[in-house]
Amino acid sequence: MNGVYKLVAVKTPAGKKKRDDKLIFKLKTSPGKKTYPGPKQVFRILEDNIIKKDVIALEDEKDIPDHSTVPLLRKFLDNRRILHKMPSIKEIQTSSSPAKHASSQIQRFRLCCETLSSDT
């Protein structure tokens, strides 16, 4: 799947509280370009712990099944504040959890591919 990440919306303060902020959607009108405005999330759908599919949907979309669904995008900055500490390269290289996570994702993907090839 090909894609280009572009600015899709801007939050503007509309009151004193953050929940009062307005979301203004950005839209390109150039011929031949498609725009799907609004913040997105990528959801990984699992079935029996095997990757069934990834779905790109609006961040607050309600039609995504709750069970066995994992959101893949995570916010790291908000209003110039760092929300999560990023591990150093050394921590990534020496930690077992990222390696285990990557290994489990690869194994799930292999099982998904095997299932697809056996269906044909």
N, C-alpha and C positions, 0 to 999 in steps of 0.2 A: 504494500500500500504506500503510495506517495502522498506527501502532504507538506505544507509549509505552515509553520506557526506564525500567526499574525495577531496583532492587538484586536480583540473582539469586543471589548467593553471597557469603560472607565467608570470608577466609582467617584462620585462627587459628594462632598458633605452637604446634607440637606437639613441638618439639625445638630443639636449638641451631642446626641448619642449615636454610636456607630450604626445601630439598627435603622436609623433614619436616613442613612446614606442612599443616594439614588444611583442606579446603574444605568449608564447611557451606552447603548449598543453602537458599535462602529460598523459601517456598511460600505463596502466598495461598490461603485457603480460602473466600473470599467467593463466594456463589452468582453465577453469570453471568460470573465472571472466569476467564480461562485464564492459567495460568502455565507457562512453559517454563523450568525452572530450569537454571542452569549458564551459565558465561561463553560468549558468542557471538562469532563472527567473520563478517564479510560477505566472501564470495569473489566476485570477478568472473571469469567464465569467458569466455575469448576463443577464437574459432575463425577462423583466417586473419586474425588481428589485428583482428577485428570482435567487438564485445560480443555474446556469445550470451545470457548471462543473469547475474544476480546471485543468489547462494545464501546464505541465512542458515543457519549450522550451528554446532554446538558448536565452540568454539575448538580443541579437539584431535581433532576428528572425522577419521577415517581414510578415509571413503568419498569424499572430494572428490578429483577427478583432479588430479595434480600438474602435468601439462603445461598451459601456457597458463592458469594459474589465478593470480590476483593477490589477496592479502589486502588489504582496504581499510581496516580499522581498525588503528590504531597506538597503542600505549601511550605516553603522555607523562609520566605520574607513577607513581611506585612508592614506597610507604612515605614519602611527603612529599618525595621527591627528583624533580627535573626530569630526565627521561631524554634529551630532545631539545630543542635550542634552537628556540624558536618565532621565525620571522622577524617583523620589524616590518612594519607596514602599508606603510611606505615601501619596504622591501625587496621585498615582494610586488608592489607597483605598478611598481617599476623593474626587477625581475628578469625575464629572458626565460624562465627554466625553468618557473615556475608558469603563465605565459601559454601557453607551448608545450604544457605538460601539459593544461591546460584545453581548449585548442584541439584537441589530439589526441583527448581524451575526447569532445568534442562531435562531431568528425568520425566517430569510431567509432560513436557513438550514431545519427547520421544514417544511416550505412551499415546499421546494424541495423534501423532503421525502414524503410528502402527495401527491405531483404530481406523484412521482414514483409509490407509492402504488396504486393510482387510475388508472394508466396505465395498471396494470396487471390484 
